[in-house]
């Protein structure tokens, strides 16, 4: 080990240094080490990242408890007498304790020992670039040292973007980083943001018993989804008792006798909303502070680290993956980008791999769930021309399994184009939509016609027959265009 003029120790030269131990960083580090590369993984806190501690795992655990509460209230629908539901020991802490227990169990997969066994050197430290190839790390005991690498991957994730609302910091607020630790159920909750996080948590707390108000600046909920999906989820949320304020902007917050008062504005008119708590769920920003990216020549802005099609930053031997890239804030996309980085950081042409974002699915885990891949109806008509687009829609109310499950809200909507009826988009709102979307994803990946869904044998009775029915409708529709010819054929045949 060498020592620099400043007295800091200089460590070994790595093939790859990964900064950030979240979903993307773990895949990059583990995959590269198993291929034989010398890998160091630098993480400030604990391995697992946002998904494990403040995102997917805790939110889906909370959602499951909330769904159970909603199902108990529907006991009569399933042939039972209604009965009162109380938290264990009458304390909401029993819910967040369950969340913590699930986090601990799932976190076993991300233990440092597992990665060390693969050859990854896991270092818990705060990193910053000293040059494009030198990284200074400050370990927990205060020790400073410099490590170098041939390649780097920045996978530091993202955090909640706090809107510039006057007095919000002084009044206090919750985000996904703090809401899963609360011990008392807020009697009333204002949610800033009508996107996936806001709706998932807003619906859950409403089912636990909070009075929930969703404040969204856009003119619809889930603004990135198909317009029909947005309208349906709004109707469902309102029916469950959530208050929905669209086209409203939060402008000011204050405390009044222990309660938070949020002032929202619409068309120049103000309205005051009182609540016990405010949950900020209005966007994300990349974690780049303290990395000294300017010294490394890595360009970034308030939304993302800039990357090319190979996930290289403006400094070509430094890559980025996961939420920090700003492409898609999903764990499955972090894992995909990580696989691209492994290949491009360790190999050379012609083995380099470009990112392929043509077929990117996601889901919002409200009840019912919302899943999407590809173009919306309006997006497809704009891209391919209205006359060149066909829509196939099936209702869950017409699905036998959905009737048996008492889960008939929603529909599946498949967007196709051209004479071949190639699937270019799919939107499902209904029970287990996040599961049902996958056969459509495969069909899109293979550029198949919707007829493929109709010709595939599906088990009966299953929810996935909503996809099959869409395919059958397409086949019947095509046969319908030959009705006169078929009628003549049958007359002659008789």
C-alpha positions in Angstrom: 0.0 0.0 0.0 1.4 3.4 -1.0 1.1 6.7 0.8 0.3 10.0 -0.9 1.9 13.4 -0.1 -1.1 14.3 2.0 -0.5 11.2 4.1 -3.5 9.3 2.9 -3.0 5.7 2.2 -3.5 4.5 -1.4 -5.1 1.1 -1.8 -5.1 -1.5 -4.6 -6.2 -0.9 -8.2 -9.6 -2.4 -8.8 -11.1 -3.4 -12.2 -14.4 -1.8 -11.0 -15.5 0.3 -8.1 -19.3 0.5 -7.5 -20.6 3.5 -5.6 -23.9 2.7 -3.9 -25.2 -0.5 -2.5 -28.8 -0.4 -3.7 -30.5 -2.6 -6.3 -28.3 -1.6 -9.2 -25.1 -1.5 -7.3 -25.6 -4.9 -5.8 -26.2 -6.5 -9.2 -23.2 -4.8 -10.8 -20.9 -5.6 -8.0 -22.0 -9.2 -7.5 -22.2 -9.9 -11.3 -18.8 -8.4 -12.0 -17.1 -10.3 -9.2 -18.5 -13.6 -10.2 -17.0 -13.0 -13.7 -13.6 -12.7 -12.0 -13.2 -8.9 -11.8 -11.6 -7.2 -8.8 -14.5 -5.2 -7.4 -15.0 -2.8 -4.5 -18.5 -1.8 -3.4 -18.8 1.5 -1.5 -21.9 2.2 0.6 -22.5 4.8 3.2 -25.2 3.1 5.3 -26.4 -0.4 4.6 -26.7 -2.7 1.6 -30.2 -2.9 0.1 -30.9 0.7 -0.8 -34.2 2.5 -1.2 -36.1 -0.6 -2.4 -35.4 -2.6 0.7 -35.7 0.1 3.4 -38.0 2.8 2.1 -39.5 1.6 -1.2 -40.8 -1.6 -2.6 -40.5 -3.9 0.4 -42.0 -1.7 3.1 -44.7 -0.3 0.8 -45.9 -3.6 -0.4 -45.9 -5.0 3.1 -47.9 -2.0 4.3 -50.3 -2.3 1.3 -50.9 -6.0 2.1 -52.0 -5.1 5.7 -54.2 -2.4 4.4 -55.8 -4.7 1.8 -56.6 -7.2 4.6 -58.3 -4.4 6.5 -60.4 -3.6 3.4 -61.3 -7.2 2.9 -62.5 -7.6 6.5 -64.8 -4.7 6.0 -66.2 -6.6 2.9 -66.9 -9.7 5.0 -70.5 -9.9 3.9 -69.4 -10.1 0.2 -67.8 -13.4 1.0 -70.6 -14.8 3.1 -69.5 -13.8 6.6 -70.9 -11.5 9.2 -69.1 -8.2 9.6 -66.8 -7.8 12.6 -64.7 -5.1 14.2 -61.1 -4.9 13.2 -58.5 -3.5 15.6 -54.7 -3.2 15.5 -52.8 -5.6 17.6 -52.7 -4.2 21.2 -54.8 -1.4 19.7 -51.6 0.3 18.5 -50.8 1.3 14.9 -47.1 0.4 15.7 -48.1 -3.2 15.2 -48.3 -2.4 11.5 -44.9 -0.7 11.2 -43.4 -3.4 13.4 -44.5 -5.9 10.8 -43.0 -3.8 8.1 -39.7 -3.8 10.0 -39.8 -7.6 10.4 -40.3 -8.1 6.7 -37.5 -5.7 5.8 -35.2 -7.7 8.2 -36.1 -11.0 6.6 -35.7 -9.8 3.0 -32.5 -8.0 3.9 -30.9 -11.4 4.5 -30.3 -11.6 0.8 -28.3 -8.4 0.9 -25.9 -9.2 3.7 -22.3 -8.1 3.1 -21.0 -11.6 3.7 -22.9 -12.9 0.7 -21.1 -10.5 -1.6 -17.8 -11.0 0.1 -18.1 -14.7 -0.7 -18.3 -13.8 -4.3 -15.1 -11.7 -4.1 -16.6 -8.2 -3.6 -14.8 -6.0 -1.1 -17.6 -4.3 0.7 -16.5 -0.9 2.2 -18.8 1.2 4.3 -17.6 4.7 3.7 -18.4 8.1 2.3 -16.8 8.5 -1.2 -15.8 11.4 -3.3 -13.8 11.7 -6.5 -10.4 13.3 -6.4 -9.8 12.7 -10.1 -11.5 10.7 -12.8 -9.7 7.6 -11.6 -9.2 8.3 -7.9 -11.8 8.0 -5.1 -11.2 9.1 -1.6 -13.2 7.2 1.0 -13.9 8.2 4.6 -14.7 5.1 6.6 -16.9 5.0 9.7 -13.9 5.2 12.1 -12.7 8.4 10.3 -10.0 6.7 8.3 -9.3 8.2 5.0 -7.8 6.4 2.0 -7.6 6.6 -1.7 -8.6 3.8 -4.0 -8.3 3.7 -7.8 -10.0 1.7 -10.6 -10.1 1.2 -14.3 -13.9 1.6 -14.3 -16.5 3.0 -12.0 -20.3 2.7 -11.7 -22.4 5.3 -9.9 -25.5 3.7 -8.5 -26.3 6.0 -5.6 -30.1 6.0 -6.2 -32.5 8.9 -5.5 -34.4 10.5 -2.7 -37.7 12.4 -2.4 -37.7 15.8 -4.2 -39.2 18.3 -1.7 -41.3 21.0 -3.4 -40.5 24.7 -2.6 -43.6 25.2 -0.4 -43.2 28.1 2.0 -43.1 27.0 5.7 -43.2 23.2 4.8 -39.9 22.5 6.5 -40.9 24.3 9.7 -44.4 22.7 9.8 -42.9 19.2 9.3 -43.6 16.5 6.8 -43.2 12.8 6.0 -41.7 11.1 3.0 -41.2 7.5 2.0 -38.0 7.6 4.1 -39.9 8.3 7.3 -43.5 7.1 7.0 -42.7 3.4 7.6 -41.4 4.1 11.1 -44.3 6.1 12.5 -45.9 4.6 15.6 -49.3 6.4 15.6 -51.9 6.5 12.9 -52.5 10.1 11.8 -56.2 11.0 12.1 -55.9 13.0 8.9 -53.2 12.9 6.1 -52.5 15.2 3.2 -50.6 13.6 0.4 -48.7 15.9 -2.0 -48.7 14.0 -5.3 -51.1 11.8 -7.1 -48.5 9.5 -8.7 -47.8 5.8 -7.7 -46.2 6.5 -4.3 -48.9 9.0 -3.3 -51.8 6.7 -4.3 -50.3 3.5 -2.9 -49.7 5.1 0.5 -52.8 7.3 0.5 -55.1 4.4 -0.2 -53.4 2.3 2.5 -53.7 4.9 5.2 -57.3 5.6 4.3 -58.0 1.9 4.8 -56.3 2.0 8.1 -58.7 4.8 9.1 -57.0 8.1 8.3 -58.9 10.8 6.5 -56.8 11.2 3.3 -56.7 14.1 0.9 -54.6 13.8 -2.3 -53.3 17.0 -3.8 -52.1 16.8 -7.4 -50.9 19.6 -9.7 -51.9 17.8 -12.9 -55.5 17.5 -14.1 -55.6 13.8 -13.4 -54.1 11.1 -11.1 -51.3 8.9 -12.4 -50.5 11.4 -15.2 -48.1 9.0 -17.0 -50.8 6.4 -17.4 -53.5 6.0 -20.1 -56.2 8.6 -19.7 -58.9 5.9 -19.2 -56.8 4.3 -16.4 -56.5 7.7 -14.6 -60.2 8.3 -14.7 -61.0 4.8 -13.4 -58.5 5.0 -10.5 -59.8 8.4 -9.5 -63.4 7.0 -9.4 -62.2 4.1 -7.3 -60.3 6.3 -4.9 -63.2 8.6 -4.4 -65.5 5.7 -3.8 -63.2 4.6 -1.0 -63.5 7.9 0.7 -60.3 9.7 -0.4 -60.6 13.3 -1.2 -59.0 14.2 -4.5 -57.9 17.7 -5.4 -56.7 18.0 -9.0 -55.1 21.1 -10.6 -54.1 22.3 -7.1 -50.6 23.6 -6.1 -49.3 23.6 -2.6 -48.1 27.1 -1.8 -47.7 27.5 2.0 -47.7 25.4 5.2 -47.9 26.4 8.8 -48.7 25.0 12.3 -51.8 25.9 14.2 -52.4 24.4 17.7 -50.4 21.3 16.8 -52.1 20.7 13.5 -50.6 21.4 10.0 -52.4 23.8 7.7 -51.6 23.5 4.0 -52.6 26.3 1.7 -53.3 25.2 -1.9 -54.0 27.3 -4.9 -56.1 26.9 -8.0 -56.7 29.6 -10.6 -55.6 32.3 -8.2 -57.9 31.2 -5.4 -56.5 29.8 -2.1 -57.9 27.0 0.1 -56.7 25.9 3.5 -56.5 22.2 4.3 -55.9 21.1 8.0 -54.3 17.7 8.8 -52.3 15.9 11.4 -49.6 15.0 8.9 -48.4 15.9 5.4 -46.8 13.2 3.1 -44.6 14.5 0.3 -44.7 12.1 -2.7 -44.2 14.5 -5.6 -41.1 13.2 -7.3 -37.5 12.1 -6.9 -34.0 13.6 -7.3 -30.6 11.8 -7.7 -28.2 11.3 -4.8 -25.1 13.1 -6.1 -24.2 15.4 -3.3 -20.7 15.0 -1.9 -19.5 12.8 -4.8 -17.4 15.6 -6.3 -18.6 14.6 -9.8 -17.3 17.9 -11.3 -13.7 16.7 -10.6 -14.4 13.4 -12.3 -15.9 15.2 -15.3 -19.3 13.6 -14.9 -22.2 15.8 -16.0 -25.5 15.8 -14.2 -28.5 18.0 -13.4 -31.2 18.1 -10.7 -33.0 15.2 -12.3 -30.3 12.7 -13.4 -26.8 11.8 -14.2 -26.4 12.1 -18.0 -25.6 8.8 -19.7 -25.4 7.6 -23.3 -27.0 4.5 -24.8 -24.3 2.3 -23.2 -24.9 3.9 -19.7 -21.5 5.7 -19.9 -21.4 9.1 -18.3 -19.6 12.1 -19.9 -16.4 10.4 -18.6 -16.4 7.3 -20.6 -14.9 4.9 -18.1 -17.5 6.0 -15.4 -20.9 4.4 -15.8 -24.2 5.0 -14.0 -27.2 2.7 -13.3 -30.5 2.8 -11.4 -32.5 5.7 -10.2 -29.5 8.1 -10.5 -29.8 7.9 -14.3 -33.4 9.2 -14.1 -34.5 6.8 -16.8 -37.1 4.7 -14.9 -37.4 4.7 -11.1 -38.1 1.0 -10.8 -36.1 -1.8 -9.1 -36.5 -4.1 -12.1 -35.1 -1.4 -14.4 -32.2 -0.9 -12.0 -31.4 -4.6 -12.3 -31.6 -4.3 -16.1 -29.4 -1.3 -16.3 -26.9 -3.0 -14.0 -26.7 -6.0 -16.4 -25.9 -3.5 -19.2 -23.1 -1.9 -17.1 -21.5 -5.2 -16.2 -21.1 -6.1 -19.9 -20.0 -2.6 -21.0 -17.6 -2.0 -18.1 -15.8 -5.3 -18.4 -15.8 -6.1 -22.1 -15.0 -4.3 -25.4 -16.4 -4.0 -28.9 -18.1 -5.9 -30.4 -19.5 -7.2 -27.1 -20.8 -3.8 -25.9 -24.6 -3.6 -25.3 -26.9 -0.7 -25.9 -29.9 -0.1 -23.6 -33.2 -1.2 -25.1 -36.1 0.7 -23.6 -38.6 -0.3 -26.2 -40.5 -2.6 -23.9 -40.5 -1.2 -20.3 -43.3 -2.4 -18.0 -44.3 -1.1 -14.6 -47.0 -1.4 -12.0 -48.7 0.7 -9.4 -49.8 -1.4 -6.4 -53.0 0.3 -5.6 -56.1 -1.9 -5.2 -56.9 -2.7 -7.9 -53.4 -2.7 -9.3 -52.4 -0.7 -12.4 -49.9 -2.2 -14.9 -48.6 -0.7 -18.1 -46.2 -1.4 -20.9 -45.7 0.5 -24.2 -47.9 3.2 -25.7 -51.0 4.7 -24.3 -54.0 4.9 -26.7 -53.5 8.6 -27.3 -49.7 8.2 -27.6 -50.1 5.4 -30.2 -52.6 7.4 -32.3 -50.2 10.3 -32.3 -47.2 8.1 -33.2 -48.8 5.8 -35.8 -51.9 7.7 -37.0 -55.4 7.2 -35.6 -56.5 5.0 -38.5 -53.6 2.7 -38.0 -54.4 1.9 -34.3 -56.9 -0.6 -32.9 -57.9 -0.9 -29.3 -59.1 -4.2 -27.7 -60.7 -3.9 -24.3 -62.0 -6.6 -21.9 -63.8 -6.0 -18.6 -63.0 -8.0 -15.4 -66.7 -8.1 -14.7 -66.9 -10.5 -17.6 -64.2 -12.7 -16.3 -65.4 -15.8 -14.3 -62.5 -15.9 -11.9 -62.9 -12.2 -11.1 -66.5 -12.9 -10.2 -65.5 -15.8 -8.0 -62.9 -13.6 -6.3 -65.4 -10.6 -5.9 -62.7 -8.5 -7.7 -64.5 -7.2 -10.8 -63.3 -3.6 -10.9 -61.3 -2.7 -13.9 -60.4 -3.7 -17.4 -57.5 -4.8 -19.7 -56.8 -2.5 -22.7 -54.4 -3.6 -25.5 -53.2 -1.2 -28.1 -52.3 -2.5 -31.5 -51.1 -1.1 -34.8 -51.0 -2.0 -38.5 -52.5 -4.8 -40.6 -50.6 -7.3 -38.5 -52.2 -6.0 -35.3 -48.9 -5.9 -33.6 -49.2 -5.1 -29.8 -47.6 -1.8 -29.0 -49.1 -1.1 -25.6 -51.1 -2.7 -22.8 -52.9 -1.2 -19.8 -54.5 -3.3 -17.1 -56.4 -2.0 -14.1 -57.7 -4.8 -12.0 -56.8 -7.7 -9.6 -53.2 -8.8 -9.9 -52.6 -6.5 -12.9 -48.8 -6.6 -12.2 -48.8 -10.3 -12.7 -51.2 -10.4 -15.7 -49.1 -7.9 -17.8 -46.2 -10.3 -18.3 -47.5 -12.4 -21.1 -48.3 -9.2 -23.0 -44.7 -8.0 -22.3 -43.4 -11.2 -23.9 -45.7 -10.8 -26.9 -44.5 -7.2 -27.4 -40.8 -8.2 -27.0 -41.3 -10.7 -29.8 -43.3 -8.2 -31.9 -46.3 -10.6 -31.9 -49.8 -9.9 -33.1 -52.6 -9.8 -30.5 -53.9 -12.9 -32.2 -51.1 -14.8 -30.4 -52.9 -14.1 -27.1 -56.1 -15.6 -28.5 -54.5 -18.7 -29.9 -52.7 -19.5 -26.6 -54.5 -22.0 -24.4 -55.2 -20.4 -21.0 -56.1 -22.3 -17.9 -59.8 -21.8 -16.8 -60.8 -20.1 -14.7 -58.0 -17.6 -14.4 -57.8 -13.8 -14.4 -55.3 -13.9 -17.3 -58.2 -14.8 -19.6 -58.8 -11.1 -19.9 -55.7 -11.1 -22.2 -56.9 -14.2 -24.1 -60.3 -12.6 -24.6 -58.7 -9.5 -26.2 -56.9 -11.8 -28.6 -60.1 -13.7 -29.4 -62.0 -10.4 -30.0 -59.3 -9.5 -32.5 -59.6 -12.8 -34.3 -63.4 -12.6 -34.4 -63.2 -9.0 -35.6 -61.0 -10.0 -38.5 -63.3 -12.9 -39.4 -66.2 -10.4 -39.3 -64.7 -8.6 -42.2 -65.2 -11.7 -44.3 -68.8 -12.1 -43.2 -70.3 -11.9 -46.7 -67.8 -14.4 -48.1 -68.4 -16.8 -45.2 -72.2 -16.6 -45.6 -71.9 -17.5 -49.2 -69.6 -20.4 -48.4 -72.0 -21.8 -45.8 -74.9 -21.5 -48.1 -73.0 -23.5 -50.8 -71.7 -26.0 -48.3 -75.3 -26.8 -47.1 
